Amino acid sequence: MSDTSTQRLKAGAVGWVQILAFVFATTGPMVGLLGGVPVAFALGNGIGIVGCFLLAGAVYLVFNIGFAALARHVVDAGAFYACVARGLSPSAGLVAAGLAVSAYMALQLCCYAMIGFFMEQLGQRLWGEGLPWWFCALLVSAVVPFCSQRNLAFAAWLLGLLALAEFAIMAAFVVSVLAQGGGPEGLSAQPLALSQVFSAGFGASMVFAIASFCGCETAAVYAEEARSPQRTVPRALYAAVLAIATTTTAAAWALISAYGPHRVVEAALRDPGRLWFSMVPHFVPPGLAEAMSGLLLTSLFAVIVGMQNVVSRYLYALGRDGAIRAELAQMHPVQETPYVANLAQATVSVLLLSALGLVEQDPLRIAIGATSAFGAIALVCAQILTSLAVIGFFRARSDGGVLATRVAPALSAAALSALLATMLANLPLLTGGSGAAAWTIAIALLAIVLLGAAYAAALKRRRPALYASLGRGGR
């Protein structure tokens, strides 16, 4: 193959609105609302989940102050990997890369399990019998690489339309609840009361709230393909957090008001899977209510494609830098996308889905269990490293301002560390009470860190020039 230094993503392919569409689709607010909120009602702090969404949004706004400042200087598809390598050390950068790639792959696997489950359920409703969830997921996995391989403008239109549809139906529900004055107990401010937010189960609900923001940082992954990335990426980062925080907070509050604060938790305990679908038809036209089921599938598909884009670009960046196989940096001759990395990621997904199909008959145990917990925790670890990298990068520089380069990243590192401790403390609950699963997650995280550090040490000893260039885009 040709020198990987010439393998570049297509510059100027997308603007900030298109990147926002990618990020909104990748986070999948509808997936979090329909899947996470009922579980938070049942296992967390109940109606206080609304305040948890606001708190998580505030944490990520602070995180983005420093991250956006660093992203103006580090324009790289490796995002967290490149930022940490430049701000702390190449060794820490490889650890961040391992954490980020593992997290996104785990979260994508959760979405594959969910879409397989809902496709199986749809088949049972329509024909009385559905294909196994893992087979449905494999059918989806055959389409995803094609969508991810196409040029970024095509993907932006596809994911943008899907994201707009789910935002529209949630907005219609919220507006209707407001217009009708809520349900039997009217509109209520109880979900925002501190006594509700910080009640028993706060830690578990914060896990679900944080998971709803996983992916908001992926705007930086598209920096090399953005027009004027120094302006585009920070704008998309802030807009993404505000959009996600607004959508999740407003929709969860509207659902609580529709049922009534004293009835919604009981309804979630009785039938969490139908919590939304039982109430939405009372506030929106029947056609829109029916569309929600379909939009859940398209939202999951959008998340899967978004995660595919993100992982393939991380692999591309690592291959271009020589940290892993250089072939992963090869570009499609027409679409100008990292098609080898895309196919590699698709192959791993197929293998994992096939293996899980042999051992796990309940896909929801994958989607709302140890796999999702591992993904969220690994991503928070990478975000903590990135906050510290902001401070490290600007230590010897005078630009950026004290707030963005010192205060905000220090606050976000502290807040994310507190959230990480909360997530670890609630691991048994998140894994269905399985102590073995909790230990497996902890060991897997430690293994990623140790293997990344050991591999970096070997590179530094054997190929010092390559080690020193990690995170610099093959330059």
Buried (B, 14 or more C-beta within 10 A) or exposed (E): EEEBBEBBBBEEBBBBEBBBBBBBBBBBBBBBBBBBBBBBBBBBBBBBBBBBBBBBBEBBBBBBBBBBBBBBBBBBBBBBBBBBBBBBBBBBBBBBBBBBBBBBBBBBBBBBBBBBBBBBBBBEEEEEEBBBBBBBBBEBBEEBBEBBBBBBEEBBEBBBEBBEBBBEBBBBBBBBBBEBEBBEBEBBEBBBBEEBBBBEBBBBBBBBBBBBBBBBBBBBBBBBBBBEBEEBBBBBBBBBBBBBBBBBBBBBBBBBBBBBBEBBBEBBEEEBEEBBBBBBEBBBEEEBBBBBBEBBBBBBBBBBBBBBBBBBBBBBBBBBBBBBBBEBBBBBEEBBBBBBBBBBBBEBBBEBBBEBBEEBEEBBBBBBBBBBBBBBBBBBBBBBBBBBBBBBBBEEEEEBEEEBBBBBBBBBBEBBBEBBEBBBEBBEBBBEEBEEBBEBBBEBBEEBBEEBBEBBEEBBEEEEEBBEBBBBBBE
